[in-house]
Amino acid sequence: MTKELPTTAEQPVTSIEINDPDTQISLRQLTPNDAQKLFDLIDSNREHLSQFGENTAEKYPTTESVEKSILQPINPRRLRFGIWNNGNIIGSINITPLETQYRAEIGYYVGEEFTGKGYTTRAVEMLTQFGFEELRFRTIIAEVRSDNNASARVLEKAGYVKERQHSSFVLRYTSTKPPTTIAD
């Protein structure tokens, strides 16, 4: 699941990779080597990524801004992954630990040409499972704009349950780790 990547820094960078051979979807933790490909995806989807008040497109006006966000993230506790299909980056997904113990928040986007194909749902399922099994979270939340029906459907298909209307514009969805039973 992890591998060493070359780096210009003194210490090696370890990258997490989660693969699903059945769907050809993989989640790979972003590295500076991914900056140009991720920027190209964002740049070709600026209108799509600006819907629903999202600021992804405006946060990344250049390849350098994408690279800086990978090297010097605003929240270093957030794990950011590229969503890859057959070796091509199609989106990004992240999981961020919350202040409350054992809780995290998930966020994601894909290029417009990759919507409606099940890629996002599978990526959410994969990262949610990783969050429960490897990161030991008990609850993972996601917030979507109330008018973003496609994103709400992704969460519902991935097993998230609508928790409540967080505000007049935001819906909160929750996935809770199923209880484990101890064998005799």
C-alpha positions in Angstrom: 0.0 0.0 0.0 2.9 2.4 0.5 6.0 3.0 -1.6 9.1 5.2 -1.5 9.2 8.1 -3.9 12.2 10.1 -5.0 12.5 13.5 -3.4 14.8 16.4 -3.4 14.6 16.7 0.3 16.8 14.8 2.7 14.0 12.4 3.8 12.2 10.1 1.5 8.5 10.7 0.9 6.1 7.9 1.5 3.0 7.9 -0.7 -0.2 6.0 0.1 -1.9 4.2 -2.8 -5.2 2.4 -2.6 -6.2 0.3 -5.6 -9.3 -1.4 -6.9 -8.4 -3.7 -9.7 -12.1 -4.4 -10.5 -12.8 -0.8 -11.5 -9.3 0.3 -12.5 -9.7 3.2 -9.9 -6.8 4.0 -7.7 -6.3 6.7 -5.1 -2.7 7.9 -4.9 -1.5 10.5 -2.4 -0.5 13.6 -4.3 3.1 14.4 -4.8 4.8 17.4 -6.5 5.2 15.2 -9.6 1.4 15.3 -10.0 1.1 19.1 -10.0 1.0 19.6 -13.7 -1.5 16.9 -14.4 -3.8 18.1 -11.6 -3.5 21.7 -12.8 -4.4 20.6 -16.3 -7.5 18.9 -15.0 -8.5 21.9 -12.9 -7.7 24.3 -15.7 -9.9 22.4 -18.2 -12.8 22.2 -15.7 -12.8 25.7 -14.2 -16.5 26.4 -14.9 -17.5 22.9 -13.6 -15.4 23.3 -10.5 -16.9 26.7 -9.7 -20.5 25.4 -9.4 -22.2 25.5 -6.0 -19.9 28.1 -4.6 -16.8 25.9 -4.7 -13.5 27.7 -4.9 -11.2 24.9 -6.2 -10.8 26.6 -9.6 -9.9 30.0 -8.1 -7.5 28.5 -5.5 -5.3 27.1 -8.2 -4.6 29.6 -10.9 -1.2 28.1 -11.8 0.8 24.9 -11.8 3.0 26.5 -9.1 0.0 27.1 -6.8 -1.0 23.4 -7.1 2.6 22.3 -6.4 2.8 24.6 -3.4 -0.5 23.2 -2.0 1.0 19.7 -2.2 4.3 20.7 -0.6 3.0 23.2 1.9 -0.7 22.3 2.6 -2.8 24.7 4.6 -3.8 21.8 6.8 -0.9 19.3 6.9 -3.2 16.7 8.7 -5.3 16.4 5.5 -4.5 13.5 3.3 -4.9 14.4 -0.4 -5.2 11.9 -3.1 -5.5 12.0 -6.8 -8.3 9.8 -8.2 -6.8 7.9 -11.1 -8.5 5.8 -13.8 -6.2 3.7 -16.0 -3.3 5.9 -15.2 -5.1 9.2 -15.9 -5.9 11.7 -13.1 -9.7 12.3 -13.1 -10.1 14.1 -9.8 -9.0 14.6 -6.2 -10.3 13.3 -2.9 -9.2 14.1 0.6 -9.8 13.1 4.2 -9.2 15.5 7.1 -9.2 14.6 10.8 -11.5 16.7 12.8 -11.0 18.1 16.3 -13.4 15.5 17.8 -11.5 12.3 18.3 -12.1 9.5 15.7 -13.9 11.8 13.3 -12.9 13.0 9.9 -14.4 14.9 6.9 -14.1 13.8 3.3 -14.2 16.0 0.2 -13.8 15.4 -3.5 -14.2 16.6 -7.1 -13.8 15.1 -10.5 -13.5 16.6 -14.0 -16.9 17.1 -15.7 -16.1 14.5 -18.3 -15.8 11.9 -15.6 -19.1 12.5 -13.8 -21.9 10.0 -13.9 -19.6 7.0 -14.5 -19.4 5.8 -10.8 -15.8 6.8 -10.4 -16.5 9.3 -7.6 -18.7 6.9 -5.7 -16.1 4.2 -5.9 -13.4 6.7 -4.7 -15.5 7.7 -1.8 -16.1 4.1 -0.9 -12.4 3.3 -1.1 -11.3 6.3 1.0 -14.0 5.8 3.6 -13.0 2.1 4.0 -9.3 3.2 4.3 -10.4 5.8 6.9 -12.1 3.2 9.0 -9.7 0.4 8.7 -6.3 2.1 8.5 -6.8 5.5 10.1 -9.2 4.1 12.7 -11.9 6.8 12.3 -15.3 5.9 13.7 -17.3 8.6 11.9 -16.6 10.3 8.6 -18.8 13.2 7.5 -19.2 15.1 4.2 -21.0 18.4 3.6 -22.5 19.3 0.2 -24.5 22.2 -1.0 -28.2 21.4 -0.9 -28.5 22.1 -4.6 -25.7 19.7 -5.5 -27.8 16.7 -6.2 -25.1 14.7 -8.0 -22.7 15.0 -5.0 -25.5 14.0 -2.6 -26.2 10.9 -4.7 -22.5 10.0 -4.6 -22.6 10.0 -0.8 -25.8 8.1 -0.6 -24.6 5.4 -3.1 -21.4 5.1 -1.0 -23.4 4.3 2.1 -23.5 7.8 3.7 -26.7 8.8 5.5 -28.1 12.3 5.4 -27.7 13.5 9.0 -29.3 16.9 8.9 -29.6 20.2 7.1 -26.5 22.0 8.4 -27.6 25.3 7.2 -30.1 26.6 4.6 -27.5 25.8 1.9 -25.5 22.8 3.3 -26.5 19.1 3.8 -24.4 17.0 6.1 -23.9 13.3 5.4 -22.4 10.7 7.8 -20.8 7.3 7.5 -20.2 5.4 10.7 -17.9 2.4 11.1 -19.9 -0.7 11.7 -19.4 -2.2 15.1 -16.9 -5.2 15.1 -17.7 -8.4 16.9 -15.1 -10.3 18.9 -15.0 -14.0 18.0 -15.0 -16.5 20.9 
